[in-house]
Amino acid sequence: MAYLAKIKYFKRIVLLGFIFSYTLSFSQYTDVINSNRPGESVSAYAVGRNVLQAEAGLSFEQQDHSRLLTESDIFGVDLSLRYGLLWERLEINYEGIFNNQDKLDLNSGITNENKDFYRNRLGLKYLLYAPFKNEERNKPDIYSWKANNKFKLKNLLPAISIYAGANFVFGDNPYYKNAPIASPRVMIATQSRITPRFVLISNIAYDKIGTDFEEWNYSVSLSHSFRDPNWSVFIENQGIKGELYSDILFRSGVAHLITNNLQADINFGASFKSTPSRIFGALGMSYRLDMHQYKETPISDAEGGPIKKNSMKKKGKKQQQNYKKNTKKNKGEINF
C-alpha cells in the first residue's frame, strides 16, 4: 500500500510539472510595444521576458465638492515600470502617482497645499490562461483579408491574468491619514481581441484590503485601431466603491505609435457626481527597452495567438506569392 501511495504521489508531481512547464512555454511577446496607457485598465498580457518598459504621464484635474464647499486644482506625475521576470507570463510592476493639490475652502477662503504619493504600488501579474494556443487552428488565412478581419465568436474568449501586490504609504500622507505602511491588493484582468481592430479589456480589483480606505474597483475599456495602425482610440468606464469614496468615471483618448518601442497618448475624462465633481486630462509616453530573445513563439497581432516567425519559409512558392499580394493590399492591418 505504501508503495502504491508513493507511485500516485510521483505521478501527481510529474503531472504538475508538465502543466507548469507547458504554461511557461507559451510566449506573449509582441514586436510592438504593449502599453496600459492611456487608460486605467490593465492588459492581461505581460510585456515579455527581459523587456523593461516605462509608462509615464503628466495630468491635471479639477475637483469641486458641493457638500464640503471646496475647489481643488491637482497636478500629477504618474509612472509605471514593468519588467518581464523569469517567464513570459510573469511581470513585476511598479505604479506611482505623485500629486500636488491646491485645495481652496470656500467658507474660509484659505488654500491648503498637499503634496504626496496618491498611489505607490508594487505587484506581480501572471497570465493564467491564454486562448489561441493552437497554432494550426488559429493561423491567419493568407488568401483572405476578410477572413482575418471579420468577427468570430471564439474571439470573445478572453486571456485571463491574476495580480497580487501591495500599496505603500510612508510618513504623514495627507491623502491617507492614519493608513498602515502596507496594504494588499488583488485583481483579475481579462483581454479579448474581438477583431484585429477592436480589443476589450476588463479589470476587477479589491484594493487597500484591511484599511479604512478599502475599495472595490472595476474598469472596462474598448480600444479601436484605425486603418493606419499607428493610431488608435479608446473609451473606458471605471467604477469605484469604497469606504470613503465611490464614483463612476468615464474617459476617452488617443494613442499614437511613433516607433515599435515608443508610444505617445492623450486622454480626458470626468465623473457624474458632485461630491466631488471631477474633470481631468493627461499626456503620456510609453517606452520599452527590448532585450527579449526569441526562445519561444511570439504572439501574432493578427489573431492573438502564436505564429512561428519563419513559418512562411515552409510554405510553397505559390502560397508565398499570394501572401505577399494580400498583405500589400492591406498593409498595416495584419502583422505577422
Helices and strands as residue ranges (DSSP letters): H 2-25, E 51-65, E 70-84, E 90-105, E 111-129, H 135-138, H 145-149, G 153-156, E 159-168, E 182-195, E 198-207, E 215-225, E 231-242, E 246-259, E 262-271, E 277-290, G 311-314, H 317-329
